[in-house]
Amino acid sequence: MLTFRQNEILDFLRSRKHAKIDEIAKHIFVSDTTVRRELNELKRLGLIDRDHGGAVILENADDISISVRQILRLDNKVQIAQMAQRELPDFKTVFLDNSSTALTLAQRMNFKNKTVVTNGITAAMQLSQKSDVNVYLLGGKLNYNIGTLNGSATVQEIEQMEFNLMLCSCTSFNARGSYESSADQRDVKRAALANSRYKILLVDDTKLNDNALYRTANLSEYDAIYTDASDEALAGLRQLPGIKIINRKINRL
């Protein structure tokens, strides 16, 4: 799990995209030497890149392995999962995308005698260890770095299925919709959305108004959106018709 200080540095870099070591040190009130040590660890994890005298946040989060993404902002993802878990509809079949946020929720769910379909290798491996759960790993083009299957073969499989429930995240979201950083991921999400009865979007606040290229869907296409973003940040979205956003704070279970 990332330390509080490492998360502070990542949040600062997200807001600036690039920062010098002395700027980071002043922001989090530590020495330059401490910052260098933390930046070296964040680079080892594949979260940042170093340049002369500073660091830059990696733009494409989808290139980061899920084992690393699972520990990023874990407390936030747990809170989002807890909010959604209390309001899940009854289901027998669920599509689960390859996001670490959706996996955080799935790890807390009871899948006994239910069927889970996913394009995420880590999700399939973890959920297959639960008793009496049917796990179906979709075929397709393997992106080994992030443990994801996608492409036309994956989409074609999804198009032959129907799901009671869809649990997914996205690269970014704003008033115009949800977005992915690759066309392959967008196409998988669109196919699952079209064939799911109840659709849930799970997103942490760093994805609000972030940049991603490929638009997936209008926010109104999701039956519920769970996020840890503040009321102030969500004020504009709440004014849009047909959108249900849940962001209340709850106690740890």
Buried (B, 14 or more C-beta within 10 A) or exposed (E): EBEEBBBBBBBBBEEBEEBBBEBBBEBBEBEBEBBBEBBEBBBEBBBBBBEEEBBBBBEEBBEBBBEBBBBBBBEBBBBBBBBBBEEBEEBEBBBBBBBBBBBBBBBEBEBEEBBBBBBBBBBBEBBEEBEEBBBBBBEBEBBEEBBBBBBEEBBEBBEEBEBBBBBBBBBBBBEEBBBBBBEBBBBBBBBBBBBBEBBBBBBBBBBBBBEBEBBBBBBEBBBBBBBBBEEEBBEEBEEEEEBEBBBEEEEEE
